[in-house]
Amino acid sequence: MKELHLRISQTLRKETNAYEIIYVDDFSSDESWDVLTNIKDEDQDHVKVIRLAKNYGQHNATMCGFRHSSGDIVLTMDDDLQHSPEDIPGLVKELLDKSLDVVFGVPKNYQHKDGYRKHASKMWKKGSHSLNGAMLEGSSFRAIRKSIIDKVSAHRQQFIFIDEMLGWYTDIMGVVQVDFQKSAKPKSGYNALKLVRLSLNLGVFYSTVPLKLMTYVGLIMSLLTFFCGLWFIYKKIFIGVPVTGYTSLMVTILFSTSVLLMCLGIIGQYLSKIYSVLNNKPTYSIKEQLL
């Protein structure tokens, strides 16, 4: 942690003296808080430290940092030195030179100690982005304008996924390729089970794809069962069915099933609209205006 602070401070001092560094301790079980309080004592003018009352997860802790930030540009990064503080000026330059709202630092050489985690992470990112229609590959190493931070910080839902929420307010994003280092932590906080849980939460809280899928499946199945019912009626009239009552039973089951599936599809559409309202998803986002 001390090395991280030293490198961040040295990098920022070369650019400006008007900066703040916010450390959010997500109720760590080690001595991180003691180290952070010492850093605060040594650098009163530039450092804020916040400790959460329990472990809320990376994105919730990041949201806490957003709400305590005051700069025109806000950068986020992990504390394991996988993101190099020396790359911060490159993200800020890209943001300013191209008038972007968000810039992600994406890896040239992303390294996991375990091979399966590397491939699992890639598969999760591709799946989540295709599921939610994201424009770019996300990263926790970001530079974001304060105008976007203020809009994202206004949300109060329980499950927070920063990259998805950023996409609600802007598509004016860019990426900068940077060298990711091996994590200083011996073990990642995201194991395979947590990645699966995160994917499920992302699909449920930030996407209506499951509900739309239910609608389409219900419609297709209702059509199939309707035509199956017609087929059994045809067999009864023109071919003959030896078992008495078989045709009427099958037609009744298939017809009622098709009606239920169609009704579930309609309910799914209503639920998707309710989700959008509960998530407080914006109807529009203004970049700039001349009134």
C-alpha positions as CSV (number, residue, x, y, z in Angstrom):
1,M,0.0,0.0,0.0
2,K,2.8,2.4,0.8
3,E,4.5,1.7,-2.5
4,L,1.2,2.3,-4.3
5,H,0.8,5.7,-2.5
6,L,4.4,6.7,-3.2
7,R,4.1,5.9,-6.9
8,I,0.7,7.6,-7.3
9,S,1.9,10.8,-5.5
10,Q,5.1,11.0,-7.5
11,T,3.1,10.6,-10.8
12,L,0.5,13.2,-9.9
13,R,3.0,15.8,-8.6
14,K,4.6,15.9,-12.0
15,E,1.3,16.9,-13.5
16,T,-0.3,19.2,-10.9
17,N,-0.5,19.8,-7.2
18,A,-4.3,20.0,-7.2
19,Y,-5.2,16.4,-6.7
20,E,-6.7,14.1,-4.0
21,I,-6.3,10.4,-3.4
22,I,-9.2,8.5,-1.9
23,Y,-8.6,5.1,-0.4
24,V,-11.6,3.0,0.4
25,D,-11.0,0.1,2.7
26,D,-13.7,-2.5,2.0
27,F,-13.5,-3.9,5.6
28,S,-10.2,-5.7,5.0
29,S,-9.1,-8.4,7.4
30,D,-5.4,-7.5,7.3
31,E,-3.6,-4.3,8.6
32,S,-4.6,-2.2,5.6
33,W,-6.6,0.3,7.7
34,D,-3.6,1.0,10.0
35,V,-1.4,1.5,7.0
36,L,-4.0,3.9,5.5
37,T,-4.3,6.0,8.6
38,N,-0.5,6.4,8.7
39,I,-0.6,7.5,5.0
40,K,-3.3,10.0,5.9
41,D,-1.1,11.4,8.8
42,E,1.8,11.8,6.5
43,D,-0.1,13.4,3.6
44,Q,-3.0,15.3,5.2
45,D,-3.6,17.7,2.2
46,H,-4.1,15.1,-0.5
47,V,-5.4,12.0,1.1
48,K,-8.9,10.8,2.2
49,V,-9.3,7.4,3.8
50,I,-12.7,5.7,4.2
51,R,-13.4,2.4,5.9
52,L,-16.7,0.5,5.2
53,A,-18.5,-1.2,8.1
54,K,-18.5,-4.5,6.2
55,N,-17.3,-6.0,3.0
56,Y,-19.6,-4.7,0.2
57,G,-17.6,-5.6,-2.8
58,Q,-15.4,-3.8,-5.3
59,H,-18.1,-1.9,-7.2
60,N,-19.9,-0.7,-4.1
61,A,-16.6,0.5,-2.6
62,T,-15.8,2.3,-5.9
63,M,-19.2,4.0,-5.7
64,C,-18.4,5.2,-2.2
65,G,-15.2,6.8,-3.6
66,F,-17.2,8.5,-6.3
67,R,-19.5,10.1,-3.8
68,H,-16.5,11.5,-1.9
69,S,-14.6,12.8,-4.9
70,S,-14.4,16.4,-5.9
71,G,-12.0,16.6,-8.9
72,D,-13.0,17.3,-12.5
73,I,-11.5,14.0,-13.5
74,V,-11.8,10.9,-11.4
75,L,-9.5,7.9,-11.8
76,T,-10.1,4.4,-10.4
77,M,-7.6,1.6,-9.9
78,D,-7.0,-1.5,-7.8
79,D,-4.6,-1.5,-4.9
80,D,-2.6,-4.6,-5.9
81,L,-0.2,-2.7,-8.3
82,Q,-1.6,-4.6,-11.3
83,H,-2.4,-1.1,-12.6
84,S,0.7,1.1,-12.9
85,P,0.2,4.6,-11.5
86,E,2.7,5.8,-14.1
87,D,0.0,5.1,-16.8
88,I,-2.4,7.6,-15.2
89,P,-1.2,10.6,-17.3
90,G,-1.8,8.5,-20.5
91,L,-5.5,8.0,-19.6
92,V,-6.0,11.6,-18.7
93,K,-4.3,12.8,-21.9
94,E,-6.6,10.5,-24.0
95,L,-9.6,11.8,-22.2
96,L,-8.8,15.4,-22.8
97,D,-7.3,15.2,-26.2
98,K,-10.2,13.4,-27.7
99,S,-12.9,15.0,-25.5
100,L,-14.1,11.7,-24.2
101,D,-16.2,11.0,-21.1
102,V,-14.6,7.7,-20.1
103,V,-11.3,6.1,-20.9
104,F,-10.4,2.5,-19.9
105,G,-6.9,1.2,-19.4
106,V,-7.0,-2.2,-21.0
107,P,-4.2,-4.7,-20.8
108,K,-1.7,-5.5,-23.5
109,N,-0.4,-8.5,-21.6
110,Y,-3.1,-9.4,-19.0
111,Q,-1.5,-12.0,-16.7
112,H,-3.2,-14.4,-14.3
113,K,-1.2,-16.9,-12.2
114,D,-3.7,-19.5,-13.1
115,G,-4.4,-20.2,-16.8
116,Y,-8.1,-21.0,-16.3
117,R,-8.7,-17.6,-14.7
118,K,-7.3,-15.9,-17.7
119,H,-9.6,-17.7,-20.1
120,A,-12.6,-17.5,-17.7
121,S,-12.1,-13.8,-17.3
122,K,-12.1,-13.3,-21.1
123,M,-15.2,-15.5,-21.6
124,W,-17.0,-13.6,-18.8
125,K,-16.2,-10.2,-20.3
126,K,-17.3,-11.3,-23.8
127,G,-20.5,-12.9,-22.5
128,S,-21.4,-10.0,-20.3
129,H,-20.8,-7.4,-23.0
130,S,-22.8,-9.3,-25.6
131,L,-25.6,-9.8,-23.1
132,N,-25.7,-6.1,-22.2
133,G,-24.7,-4.5,-25.5
134,A,-21.6,-2.8,-24.0
135,M,-19.6,-0.7,-26.3
136,L,-16.1,-1.4,-25.0
137,E,-14.2,-3.8,-22.8
138,G,-14.5,-2.6,-19.3
139,S,-11.7,-2.3,-16.7
140,S,-11.4,-1.1,-13.1
141,F,-8.5,1.2,-14.4
142,R,-10.6,4.2,-15.6
143,A,-10.5,7.9,-16.1
144,I,-14.0,9.5,-15.9
145,R,-15.3,13.0,-16.1
146,K,-17.0,14.4,-13.0
147,S,-20.2,15.1,-14.9
148,I,-20.6,11.4,-15.5
149,I,-19.6,10.6,-11.9
150,D,-22.3,12.8,-10.5
151,K,-25.0,11.1,-12.6
152,V,-23.8,7.6,-11.7
153,S,-23.5,8.5,-8.0
154,A,-27.2,9.5,-7.9
155,H,-28.2,5.8,-8.2
156,R,-29.2,3.9,-5.0
157,Q,-29.8,0.3,-6.1
158,Q,-28.2,-2.4,-4.0
159,F,-26.2,-4.2,-6.8
160,I,-23.7,-1.9,-8.4
161,F,-21.9,-2.6,-11.6
162,I,-19.9,0.5,-12.6
163,D,-19.1,-0.2,-16.2
164,E,-22.7,-1.0,-17.1
165,M,-23.9,2.2,-15.4
166,L,-21.3,4.3,-17.3
167,G,-22.7,3.0,-20.5
168,W,-26.2,4.3,-19.5
169,Y,-25.0,7.9,-19.7
170,T,-22.4,8.0,-22.5
171,D,-21.0,6.1,-25.5
172,I,-18.2,8.7,-25.8
173,M,-15.6,6.3,-24.5
174,G,-12.1,5.2,-25.4
175,V,-9.4,2.8,-24.5
176,V,-5.7,3.0,-23.9
177,Q,-3.6,-0.1,-23.9
178,V,-1.3,-0.4,-20.9
179,D,0.9,-3.0,-19.3
180,F,-0.8,-4.9,-16.5
181,Q,1.6,-6.3,-14.0
182,K,1.2,-9.4,-11.9
183,S,-0.9,-8.8,-8.9
184,A,1.0,-8.2,-5.6
185,K,-1.7,-10.2,-3.9
186,P,-1.1,-14.0,-3.7
187,K,-4.7,-14.8,-4.6
188,S,-7.4,-12.9,-6.6
189,G,-10.6,-11.9,-4.8
190,Y,-12.6,-13.3,-7.7
191,N,-12.7,-17.1,-7.9
192,A,-14.7,-19.1,-10.4
193,L,-17.8,-19.2,-8.1
194,K,-17.8,-15.4,-7.6
195,L,-17.4,-14.8,-11.4
196,V,-20.5,-17.0,-12.0
197,R,-22.4,-15.2,-9.2
198,L,-21.4,-11.8,-10.7
199,S,-22.5,-12.9,-14.1
200,L,-25.9,-14.0,-12.8
201,N,-26.4,-10.8,-10.9
202,L,-25.4,-8.7,-13.9
203,G,-27.9,-10.6,-16.1
204,V,-30.7,-10.2,-13.6
205,F,-30.1,-6.6,-12.4
206,Y,-28.8,-4.9,-15.5
207,S,-30.3,-6.8,-18.4
208,T,-33.8,-7.7,-19.6
209,V,-32.4,-10.5,-21.9
210,P,-33.7,-13.3,-19.7
211,L,-37.2,-11.8,-19.7
212,K,-37.1,-11.3,-23.4
213,L,-35.9,-14.8,-23.9
214,M,-38.9,-16.1,-21.9
215,T,-41.2,-14.0,-24.1
216,Y,-39.8,-15.4,-27.3
217,V,-39.7,-19.0,-26.0
218,G,-43.3,-18.6,-24.8
219,L,-44.4,-17.3,-28.2
220,I,-42.6,-20.1,-30.2
221,M,-43.8,-22.8,-27.9
222,S,-47.4,-21.5,-28.0
223,L,-47.3,-21.7,-31.8
224,L,-45.8,-25.1,-31.8
225,T,-48.3,-26.5,-29.4
226,F,-51.1,-24.9,-31.4
227,F,-50.0,-26.6,-34.6
228,C,-49.5,-29.9,-32.6
229,G,-53.1,-29.5,-31.5
230,L,-54.3,-29.1,-35.1
231,W,-52.3,-32.2,-36.1
232,F,-54.0,-34.3,-33.4
233,I,-57.4,-33.0,-34.6
234,Y,-56.4,-33.9,-38.2
235,K,-55.4,-37.4,-37.1
236,K,-58.7,-37.9,-35.2
237,I,-60.9,-36.8,-38.2
238,F,-59.0,-38.3,-41.2
239,I,-56.8,-41.1,-39.8
240,G,-58.6,-42.2,-36.6
241,V,-57.2,-42.7,-33.1
242,P,-57.8,-46.0,-31.4
243,V,-57.8,-44.7,-27.8
244,T,-61.0,-42.9,-26.9
245,G,-60.5,-39.4,-25.6
246,Y,-56.8,-39.3,-26.5
247,T,-57.2,-36.4,-29.1
248,S,-59.4,-34.2,-26.8
249,L,-56.9,-34.7,-23.9
250,M,-53.9,-33.9,-26.0
251,V,-55.5,-30.8,-27.6
252,T,-56.6,-29.5,-24.2
253,I,-53.2,-29.9,-22.7
254,L,-51.4,-28.4,-25.6
255,F,-53.8,-25.5,-25.9
256,S,-53.7,-24.6,-22.2
257,T,-49.9,-24.9,-22.2
258,S,-49.6,-22.5,-25.2
259,V,-51.9,-20.0,-23.4
260,L,-49.8,-20.2,-20.2
261,L,-46.5,-19.8,-22.1
262,M,-47.9,-16.8,-24.0
263,C,-49.1,-15.2,-20.7
264,L,-45.7,-15.7,-19.1
265,G,-44.1,-14.0,-22.1
266,I,-46.4,-11.0,-21.6
267,I,-45.6,-10.9,-17.9
268,G,-42.0,-11.0,-18.8
269,Q,-42.4,-7.8,-20.9
270,Y,-44.1,-6.0,-18.0
271,L,-41.3,-7.2,-15.6
272,S,-38.6,-5.9,-18.0
273,K,-40.2,-2.4,-17.8
274,I,-40.5,-2.6,-14.1
275,Y,-36.8,-3.4,-13.8
276,S,-35.9,-0.4,-15.9
277,V,-37.9,1.8,-13.6
278,L,-36.5,0.3,-10.4
279,N,-32.9,0.6,-11.7
280,N,-33.6,4.3,-12.3
281,K,-32.2,3.8,-15.8
282,P,-32.1,7.2,-17.5
283,T,-34.3,8.1,-20.5
284,Y,-31.5,10.4,-21.8
285,S,-28.2,11.9,-20.9
286,I,-27.1,15.4,-22.0
287,K,-23.5,15.8,-23.0
288,E,-23.6,19.6,-23.3
289,Q,-26.1,22.3,-24.1
290,L,-26.4,25.9,-25.3
291,L,-29.6,27.5,-24.0
